[in-house]
């Protein structure tokens, strides 16, 4: 009986010691502090990571670029992505030019591996879709054509020319 009482008392004592007041340094966990300077400026600006630092969009669509972008989309993207908001393997593209900066879109297309590793928005999409986008080896010029095609798609879906000029 004495042993059982002793075990109970030791157990209670251990519980009190392990809980502590939270002031003990060894019981305090702290996350590393992230300062703004540690986040690359391109990510902070919503442009992603890659060679694309600035994209100047014309108000009017370039129909030749749209045509080229559609053919590239049909060949490399359409198996996993729809032009609506429907998710297949990857997210649907409807409204992408309203949600993302042009630089981010092009960096995601041309620099997918680094984007999925380092860009918080790209990582969140990967967590949601659970399938890693393959590197399609799309050139910067072809990515710009795809972007123009996405702009046209968004203009058609919303009927608002200004929305796809972000």
C-alpha positions in Angstrom: 0.0 0.0 0.0 2.9 2.4 0.8 4.4 1.7 -2.6 1.2 2.6 -4.3 0.9 5.8 -2.4 4.5 6.6 -3.1 4.0 6.0 -6.8 0.9 8.3 -6.9 2.8 11.0 -5.1 5.7 10.8 -7.5 3.4 10.9 -10.5 1.7 14.0 -9.2 5.0 15.6 -8.5 6.2 14.8 -12.0 3.1 16.3 -13.5 3.6 19.6 -11.6 7.2 19.7 -12.6 6.6 19.0 -16.2 3.8 21.5 -16.6 5.7 24.4 -14.9 4.8 28.0 -15.2 6.1 28.5 -18.7 8.9 30.8 -17.6 11.5 28.0 -17.7 13.7 28.5 -20.8 13.9 24.8 -21.6 10.1 24.6 -21.7 9.7 27.6 -23.9 9.6 27.0 -27.7 10.1 29.9 -30.0 9.7 30.0 -33.7 12.5 31.6 -35.6 11.8 35.2 -36.3 11.1 36.0 -39.9 11.9 39.5 -40.9 10.7 41.2 -44.1 14.3 41.2 -45.3 14.5 37.4 -45.2 11.6 37.1 -47.7 12.8 37.8 -51.2 11.3 41.1 -52.5 9.7 39.3 -55.5 7.7 37.1 -53.2 6.8 40.0 -51.0 5.5 41.8 -54.1 3.5 38.8 -55.2 5.7 38.2 -58.3 7.1 34.8 -57.4 10.6 33.6 -58.0 12.3 33.4 -61.4 13.6 35.4 -64.3 10.4 37.3 -64.8 10.7 40.5 -62.8 8.5 42.9 -64.8 5.7 42.3 -67.3 4.2 45.3 -69.1 0.7 44.5 -70.4 -0.9 46.4 -73.2 -4.6 47.4 -72.7 -5.5 45.6 -76.0 -4.8 41.9 -76.4 -2.3 40.8 -78.9 -4.4 38.2 -80.9 -1.3 36.5 -82.4 0.0 35.9 -78.8 -3.5 34.7 -77.8 -3.5 32.2 -80.6 0.0 30.9 -79.8 -0.9 30.8 -76.1 -4.0 28.7 -76.8 -2.0 26.2 -78.9 0.6 25.8 -76.1 -2.2 25.5 -73.5 -3.9 22.9 -75.6 -0.7 20.9 -75.9 0.9 21.3 -72.5 -1.7 22.4 -70.0 -5.2 21.2 -70.9 -4.8 17.7 -69.6 -4.5 19.0 -66.0 -6.1 22.4 -66.1 -9.5 23.7 -67.3 -10.3 27.3 -68.4 -13.1 27.4 -65.9 -12.8 27.3 -62.1 -13.1 23.5 -62.1 -10.1 21.8 -60.6 -9.0 18.6 -62.4 -5.4 17.6 -61.5 -4.4 21.2 -61.0 -6.5 24.3 -60.3 -8.8 25.8 -63.0 -7.5 28.9 -64.7 -10.6 31.1 -64.6 -9.8 34.4 -63.0 -6.1 33.6 -62.6 -5.1 37.0 -64.1 -7.3 38.7 -61.5 -5.8 36.7 -58.6 -2.2 36.7 -59.5 0.3 39.2 -60.9 1.5 38.5 -64.5 5.1 38.0 -63.2 3.9 35.3 -60.8 1.9 33.5 -63.5 4.9 33.5 -65.9 7.4 32.5 -63.1 5.1 29.6 -62.2 5.0 28.4 -65.8 8.8 28.8 -66.4 10.3 28.1 -63.0 7.8 25.7 -61.4 10.3 23.6 -59.4 11.7 26.6 -57.5 8.2 28.2 -57.2 6.9 25.0 -55.6 9.8 24.9 -53.1 10.0 28.6 -52.2 6.8 30.6 -53.0 4.2 30.4 -50.3 1.3 30.7 -52.7 2.6 27.9 -55.0 3.2 25.7 -52.0 -0.3 26.3 -50.8 -1.7 25.2 -54.2 0.5 22.1 -54.1 -0.9 21.2 -50.6 -4.4 21.7 -52.0 -4.0 19.8 -55.2 -1.6 17.2 -53.9 0.0 16.8 -57.3 3.3 18.5 -58.3 3.1 20.4 -61.5 5.7 19.0 -63.9 8.3 21.3 -65.5 7.1 21.6 -69.1 10.2 23.5 -70.2 8.2 26.4 -71.4 10.2 29.3 -72.7 9.7 32.9 -71.4 8.2 33.9 -74.8 5.8 31.0 -74.7 4.9 31.8 -71.1 4.1 35.3 -72.2 1.8 33.9 -75.0 0.0 31.7 -72.4 -0.4 34.7 -70.2 -2.1 36.6 -73.0 -4.4 33.6 -73.7 -5.3 33.6 -69.9 -6.1 37.3 -70.1 -8.4 36.7 -73.0 -10.1 33.8 -71.2 -10.6 36.0 -68.1 -12.0 38.8 -70.2 -14.5 36.4 -71.9 -15.6 34.8 -68.7 -16.1 38.1 -66.8 -17.0 40.3 -69.7 -14.8 42.9 -68.2 -11.8 44.0 -70.2 -10.2 45.9 -67.3 -10.2 42.9 -64.9 -7.6 41.0 -66.8 -5.1 43.8 -66.8 -3.8 43.5 -63.3 
